[in-house]
């Protein structure tokens, strides 16, 4: 028999990497969050401030506004991606013309870096240069100016995120749908169940683990989005798309308020974990509770 020490030795490099690049930075940010530190101030040393930074967050209207915008962005983006991803996955399960070509084209956005996605969509939406404002005005009489209208800027960031990450949802749900057992669907067909009943009582429960895993991944990614939005709108117009990641960046780098920025990062991490836990409890744990006799 192989010694358990051999397994730990094989895992040691991965564990070391996780500790150094995962736990180490988290502890560093946790310590900085309880200090007042501005390396470019007259006194560049860090001073212990207790919970002062976290107390400021409660009354910081700009931070709370950015957090609320981030929640709205995450809700609309993730919901759209789940719905579109499921529909496209069902479409790819059928024999359609050019199925392989469409699948290849559909997954191309995943290969593009987020900052390149933002730059591309910026070029597409620039008035007088991009094709989107030109054709929307010519065909529908719609004046697209994301640099002037807050609702257009918000919608543009959501559409850009949906374009970029829907292929990930499609591939995940496609693999889950392909692995579903056929017996429940055959039995439902024999019993005369409608398509809506089959979807609600068979397909959706069987896909629930894959959907939840995909939702958790996309929610965590959407809550910390920075690159794409920064390149597309820069957080504007005004602060209409200044999501929490962009707000933290503005506090840490231009203002060099490291302690307060670290506190915002910790609170954002806490909110992300809490949100995922609430979704898990609402969708999974509540149904797994033992029923009273």
C-alpha positions as CSV (number, residue, x, y, z in Angstrom):
1,X,0.0,0.0,0.0
2,X,1.1,3.5,-0.7
3,X,1.8,5.7,2.3
4,X,-0.5,8.7,2.9
5,X,2.6,10.8,3.0
6,X,3.1,10.3,-0.7
7,X,-0.3,11.9,-1.4
8,X,0.5,14.9,0.8
9,X,3.8,15.3,-0.9
10,X,2.1,15.3,-4.3
11,X,-0.4,17.9,-3.0
12,X,2.3,20.0,-1.3
13,X,3.2,22.3,-4.3
14,X,-0.5,23.1,-4.9
15,X,-1.1,23.8,-1.2
16,X,1.9,26.1,-1.1
17,X,0.7,28.0,-4.1
18,X,-2.8,28.4,-2.5
19,X,-1.3,29.6,0.8
20,X,1.1,32.1,-0.8
21,X,-1.2,33.5,-3.5
22,X,-4.6,33.0,-1.8
23,X,-4.4,33.1,1.9
24,X,-1.4,35.4,2.1
25,X,-2.9,38.4,0.2
26,X,-6.2,37.9,2.1
27,X,-4.4,38.2,5.5
28,X,-2.5,41.3,4.2
29,X,-5.7,43.0,3.0
30,X,-7.3,42.1,6.3
31,X,-4.5,43.8,8.3
32,X,-4.5,46.9,6.0
33,X,-8.2,47.3,6.4
34,X,-7.8,48.2,10.1
35,X,-5.2,50.9,9.4
36,X,-5.0,54.4,8.0
37,X,-2.3,54.3,5.4
38,X,-1.4,56.6,2.6
39,X,2.1,56.0,1.3
40,X,2.2,59.4,-0.5
41,X,1.1,61.5,2.5
42,X,3.4,63.5,4.8
43,X,3.4,60.5,7.2
44,X,3.7,57.4,4.9
45,X,3.5,54.9,7.8
46,X,0.4,52.9,8.5
47,X,-1.4,53.6,11.8
48,X,-3.9,51.3,13.5
49,X,-7.4,52.7,13.2
50,X,-9.6,49.9,14.5
51,X,-13.0,49.7,12.9
52,X,-12.9,53.3,11.7
53,X,-12.7,52.4,8.0
54,X,-15.7,50.0,8.3
55,X,-17.7,52.7,10.2
56,X,-17.1,55.1,7.3
57,X,-18.5,52.5,4.9
58,X,-21.9,52.6,6.6
59,X,-22.3,56.3,5.8
60,X,-20.5,56.4,2.5
61,X,-23.2,57.3,-0.1
62,X,-20.8,56.8,-3.0
63,X,-19.8,53.3,-1.9
64,X,-23.4,52.3,-1.1
65,X,-24.5,53.6,-4.5
66,X,-21.8,51.6,-6.3
67,X,-22.8,48.5,-4.4
68,X,-26.4,48.9,-5.3
69,X,-25.5,49.4,-9.0
70,X,-23.4,46.3,-8.8
71,X,-26.3,44.3,-7.5
72,X,-28.5,45.5,-10.4
73,X,-25.9,44.8,-12.9
74,X,-25.3,41.3,-11.5
75,X,-29.0,40.5,-11.4
76,X,-29.8,41.5,-15.0
77,X,-26.6,40.0,-16.5
78,X,-26.7,36.7,-14.7
79,X,-30.4,36.2,-15.3
80,X,-30.1,36.9,-19.0
81,X,-27.1,34.6,-19.3
82,X,-28.9,31.7,-17.6
83,X,-32.0,32.0,-19.8
84,X,-30.1,32.5,-23.1
85,X,-27.5,29.8,-22.1
86,X,-30.3,27.3,-21.5
87,X,-32.1,28.1,-24.7
88,X,-28.9,27.9,-26.8
89,X,-27.9,24.6,-25.0
90,X,-31.3,23.1,-26.0
91,X,-30.8,24.4,-29.5
92,X,-27.4,22.7,-29.8
93,X,-28.9,19.4,-28.6
94,X,-30.9,19.3,-31.8
95,X,-29.6,18.5,-35.3
96,X,-29.5,21.9,-37.0
97,X,-27.5,23.0,-40.1
98,X,-23.9,24.2,-39.4
99,X,-24.2,23.1,-35.8
100,X,-20.4,22.6,-35.4
101,X,-19.6,26.0,-37.0
102,X,-22.1,27.8,-34.8
103,X,-20.7,26.1,-31.7
104,X,-17.2,27.2,-32.6
105,X,-18.3,30.8,-33.3
106,X,-20.4,30.9,-30.1
107,X,-17.4,30.0,-27.9
108,X,-15.1,32.6,-29.4
109,X,-15.9,35.4,-26.9
110,X,-14.6,33.2,-24.1
111,X,-11.1,33.4,-25.7
112,X,-11.0,37.2,-25.6
113,X,-9.5,39.0,-22.6
114,X,-12.0,41.2,-20.7
115,X,-10.1,44.4,-21.4
116,X,-10.1,43.6,-25.1
117,X,-13.8,43.0,-24.9
118,X,-14.4,46.4,-23.3
119,X,-12.2,48.1,-25.9
120,X,-14.0,46.4,-28.8
121,X,-17.4,47.4,-27.5
122,X,-16.1,50.9,-27.0
123,X,-15.3,51.1,-30.6
124,X,-18.6,49.7,-31.6
125,X,-20.6,52.3,-29.6
126,X,-18.6,55.5,-30.3
127,X,-21.0,58.0,-32.0
128,X,-19.8,58.9,-35.5
129,X,-17.4,56.0,-35.6
130,X,-19.0,52.8,-34.3
131,X,-21.5,50.8,-36.4
132,X,-24.1,50.4,-33.6
133,X,-25.0,54.1,-33.3
134,X,-25.1,54.5,-37.1
135,X,-27.4,51.5,-37.8
136,X,-29.7,52.0,-34.7
137,X,-30.3,55.6,-35.8
138,X,-30.7,54.7,-39.5
139,X,-33.1,51.7,-39.0
140,X,-34.9,52.6,-35.8
141,X,-34.3,56.3,-35.2
142,X,-32.6,55.5,-31.9
143,X,-29.9,57.9,-30.6
144,X,-27.3,55.7,-28.9
145,X,-25.0,57.8,-26.7
146,X,-23.7,55.8,-23.8
147,X,-21.5,58.6,-22.8
148,X,-24.5,60.9,-22.2
149,X,-27.4,58.7,-21.0
150,X,-27.1,56.7,-17.8
151,X,-29.7,54.1,-18.7
152,X,-28.0,53.4,-22.1
153,X,-24.6,53.1,-20.4
154,X,-26.0,50.6,-17.8
155,X,-27.8,48.6,-20.5
156,X,-24.6,48.5,-22.6
157,X,-22.5,47.1,-19.8
158,X,-25.1,44.4,-19.2
159,X,-25.3,43.5,-22.9
160,X,-21.6,43.4,-23.2
161,X,-21.3,41.0,-20.2
162,X,-24.1,38.8,-21.6
163,X,-22.2,38.6,-24.9
164,X,-19.0,37.7,-23.3
165,X,-20.1,35.1,-20.7
166,X,-23.2,33.4,-22.2
167,X,-21.1,30.9,-24.0
168,X,-19.7,29.7,-20.6
169,X,-23.3,29.1,-19.4
170,X,-24.2,27.4,-22.7
171,X,-21.3,25.0,-22.5
172,X,-22.0,24.2,-18.8
173,X,-25.7,23.5,-19.3
174,X,-25.0,21.7,-22.6
175,X,-22.9,19.2,-20.7
176,X,-25.5,18.9,-18.0
177,X,-28.3,18.3,-20.4
178,X,-26.3,15.7,-22.3
179,X,-25.9,13.7,-19.1
180,X,-29.6,13.7,-18.1
181,X,-31.2,10.2,-17.9
182,X,-33.8,9.4,-20.6
183,X,-36.1,7.3,-18.4
184,X,-37.9,10.1,-16.6
185,X,-38.6,11.9,-19.9
186,X,-39.9,8.7,-21.6
187,X,-42.2,8.0,-18.6
188,X,-43.5,11.6,-18.7
189,X,-44.2,11.2,-22.4
190,X,-46.1,8.0,-21.8
191,X,-48.2,9.7,-19.0
192,X,-49.1,12.6,-21.4
193,X,-47.2,15.4,-19.6
194,X,-47.0,18.7,-21.4
195,X,-43.7,20.4,-22.3
196,X,-44.1,22.9,-19.5
197,X,-44.7,20.1,-16.9
198,X,-41.7,18.2,-18.2
199,X,-39.5,21.2,-17.9
200,X,-40.8,22.3,-14.4
201,X,-41.0,18.9,-12.7
202,X,-38.2,16.9,-14.5
203,X,-35.7,19.0,-16.4
204,X,-35.3,21.9,-13.9
205,X,-34.8,19.7,-10.8
206,X,-32.3,17.5,-12.6
207,X,-30.4,20.6,-13.9
208,X,-30.5,22.4,-10.5
209,X,-26.9,21.4,-9.4
210,X,-25.4,22.6,-12.7
211,X,-27.5,25.8,-12.7
212,X,-26.6,26.6,-9.1
213,X,-22.9,26.1,-9.8
214,X,-23.1,28.3,-12.9
215,X,-25.0,31.0,-11.0
216,X,-22.5,31.0,-8.2
217,X,-19.6,31.4,-10.6
218,X,-21.2,34.1,-12.6
219,X,-22.4,36.0,-9.5
220,X,-18.9,36.1,-8.1
221,X,-17.5,37.2,-11.4
222,X,-20.1,39.9,-12.0
223,X,-19.7,41.4,-8.5
224,X,-16.0,42.1,-9.1
225,X,-16.2,43.2,-12.8
226,X,-13.7,46.0,-13.6
227,X,-11.8,45.6,-16.9
228,X,-14.7,45.5,-19.3
229,X,-16.7,48.4,-17.8
230,X,-13.6,50.5,-17.3
231,X,-12.8,50.3,-21.0
232,X,-16.4,50.8,-22.2
233,X,-17.7,53.6,-20.0
234,X,-14.9,54.4,-17.4
235,X,-17.7,54.3,-14.8
236,X,-19.7,57.1,-16.4
237,X,-21.6,59.0,-17.4
238,X,-21.1,60.6,-13.9
239,X,-21.3,57.5,-11.7
240,X,-24.0,55.6,-13.6
241,X,-21.7,52.5,-14.2
242,X,-19.2,53.0,-11.4
243,X,-19.6,49.5,-10.0
244,X,-18.0,48.5,-6.7
245,X,-14.8,47.3,-8.4
246,X,-14.3,50.6,-10.2
247,X,-15.1,52.5,-7.0
248,X,-12.5,50.6,-5.0
249,X,-9.9,51.2,-7.8
250,X,-10.6,55.0,-7.6
251,X,-10.1,55.0,-3.9
252,X,-7.0,52.9,-3.8
253,X,-5.0,54.3,-6.8
254,X,-5.9,57.9,-7.5
255,X,-6.6,58.7,-3.8
256,X,-4.1,56.2,-2.4
257,X,-6.3,55.5,0.5
258,X,-5.2,51.9,1.0
259,X,-6.8,51.3,4.4
260,X,-10.2,52.4,3.3
261,X,-9.9,50.6,0.0
262,X,-8.9,47.4,1.8
263,X,-12.0,47.8,4.0
264,X,-14.3,48.1,1.0
265,X,-12.7,45.0,-0.6
266,X,-13.3,43.0,2.6
267,X,-16.9,44.1,2.8
268,X,-17.5,43.3,-0.8
269,X,-16.0,39.8,-0.2
270,X,-18.3,39.4,2.8
271,X,-21.3,40.5,0.8
272,X,-20.4,38.1,-2.0
273,X,-20.1,35.1,0.4
274,X,-23.3,36.1,2.1
275,X,-25.3,36.5,-1.1
276,X,-24.1,33.0,-2.4
277,X,-25.0,31.5,1.0
278,X,-28.5,33.0,0.9
279,X,-29.1,31.7,-2.6
280,X,-27.9,28.2,-1.5
281,X,-30.2,28.2,1.6
282,X,-33.2,29.5,-0.4
283,X,-32.8,27.1,-3.3
284,X,-31.2,24.0,-1.8
285,X,-30.9,23.8,1.9
286,X,-34.5,24.7,2.6
287,X,-35.7,21.8,0.5
288,X,-33.3,19.4,2.2
289,X,-34.6,20.0,5.7
290,X,-36.3,17.0,7.2
291,X,-40.0,17.1,7.1
292,X,-41.9,16.9,10.4
293,X,-43.8,13.7,10.9
